[in-house]
Amino acid sequence: QVQLVESGGGLVQAGGSHRLSCAASVSIFSFSSMGWYRQAPGKQRELVATIIRGSSTNYSDSVKGRFTVSRDTAKNTVSLQMNSLKPEDTAVYYCNARVLRSTKDYWGQGTQVTVSS
């Protein structure tokens, strides 16, 4: 059973930086993509950033230029560096992994990021 474990959530001041990490229980080469989604209260879960097998990346317009997604294949982790944080970035952030040659997704348990103004 694949497990994704997020870490790094917390309270941050607006304009500050924060980093989230997600550790996979299997080799990340098992996945065609990994990334981050978020869900704010009363809103649907939305894509934040993904990194595709081969290291190409995709970002939502709302975080482009501020957030950076990266992976460490030796540690089987994917990280999200968040800079210039805004109160509207407040949400539960979920790590996602899509199985190679499949539409099956795995999700982490979520980690809360709160940006205070």
C-alpha positions as CSV (number, residue, x, y, z in Angstrom):
1,Q,0.0,0.0,0.0
2,V,1.4,3.4,-1.0
3,Q,1.6,6.0,1.7
4,L,2.3,9.7,1.2
5,V,3.2,11.6,4.4
6,E,3.2,15.4,4.4
7,S,5.2,17.5,6.8
8,G,5.8,21.2,7.2
9,G,2.5,22.8,7.7
10,G,2.1,25.7,10.1
11,L,1.4,29.4,10.6
12,V,3.3,31.9,8.5
13,Q,3.1,35.7,8.2
14,A,2.1,37.2,4.9
15,G,5.1,37.8,2.7
16,G,7.0,35.0,4.3
17,S,8.2,31.7,3.0
18,H,7.5,28.1,4.0
19,R,8.3,24.6,2.7
20,L,6.2,21.5,2.6
21,S,7.6,18.0,2.0
22,C,5.9,14.7,1.1
23,A,7.6,11.4,1.6
24,A,6.4,8.4,-0.4
25,S,6.7,4.9,0.9
26,V,7.7,3.6,-2.5
27,S,10.1,4.8,-5.3
28,I,8.7,7.9,-6.9
29,F,9.6,6.3,-10.2
30,S,6.4,4.4,-9.7
31,F,4.5,7.6,-10.4
32,S,3.9,9.5,-13.6
33,S,3.4,12.7,-11.6
34,M,3.5,14.0,-8.1
35,G,2.4,17.3,-6.8
36,W,0.4,19.4,-4.5
37,Y,-3.3,20.4,-4.3
38,R,-5.0,22.6,-1.7
39,Q,-8.4,23.1,-0.3
40,A,-9.6,26.2,1.4
41,P,-12.7,26.3,3.6
42,G,-15.8,26.2,1.5
43,K,-13.9,25.7,-1.7
44,Q,-13.1,22.8,-4.0
45,R,-9.7,21.2,-4.0
46,E,-7.5,22.8,-6.6
47,L,-4.2,22.1,-8.3
48,V,-1.2,24.0,-6.9
49,A,1.8,22.5,-8.7
50,T,2.8,19.2,-10.2
51,I,6.1,17.7,-11.4
52,I,5.9,15.3,-14.2
53,R,8.1,12.2,-14.7
54,G,11.1,13.7,-16.5
55,S,11.0,16.8,-14.2
56,S,8.7,19.1,-16.2
57,T,6.5,21.2,-13.9
58,N,3.0,22.7,-14.0
59,Y,1.7,25.5,-11.7
60,S,-1.7,27.2,-11.2
61,D,-1.7,30.8,-12.2
62,S,-2.3,31.9,-8.6
63,V,1.1,30.5,-7.4
64,K,3.2,30.8,-10.6
65,G,6.4,32.7,-9.8
66,R,6.0,32.3,-6.0
67,F,5.9,28.5,-5.5
68,T,8.4,25.9,-6.7
69,V,7.8,22.2,-6.8
70,S,10.8,19.8,-6.8
71,R,11.5,16.2,-6.1
72,D,14.4,14.2,-4.6
73,T,14.5,10.8,-6.3
74,A,17.1,9.5,-3.8
75,K,14.8,10.3,-0.8
76,N,11.5,9.6,-2.6
77,T,10.2,13.0,-1.7
78,V,8.4,15.9,-3.4
79,S,8.6,19.4,-1.9
80,L,6.8,22.7,-2.3
81,Q,8.8,25.9,-1.6
82,M,6.3,28.7,-1.1
83,N,7.5,32.3,-1.2
84,S,5.7,35.6,-0.9
85,L,2.8,33.9,0.8
86,K,-0.6,35.6,0.9
87,P,-3.5,35.1,3.2
88,E,-5.4,33.6,0.3
89,D,-2.8,30.8,0.2
90,T,-4.4,29.5,3.5
91,A,-5.6,26.0,3.0
92,V,-5.0,22.4,3.7
93,Y,-2.3,21.2,1.3
94,Y,-2.4,17.6,0.0
95,C,0.3,15.7,-1.6
96,N,-0.8,13.7,-4.7
97,A,0.8,10.9,-6.7
98,R,-0.5,9.3,-9.9
99,V,0.5,5.8,-10.6
100,L,2.5,5.2,-13.8
101,R,0.3,4.0,-16.7
102,S,-2.8,4.4,-14.6
103,T,-5.4,6.9,-13.5
104,K,-5.1,5.8,-9.9
105,D,-4.2,8.6,-7.5
106,Y,-2.8,8.4,-4.0
107,W,-3.3,11.2,-1.5
108,G,-1.6,12.3,1.7
109,Q,-3.5,13.1,4.8
110,G,-3.2,16.9,4.3
111,T,-1.3,19.6,6.2
112,Q,-2.7,22.9,7.2
113,V,-0.9,26.1,6.1
114,T,-2.3,29.3,7.6
115,V,-1.0,32.7,6.3
116,S,-1.7,35.6,8.7
117,S,-2.0,39.1,7.4
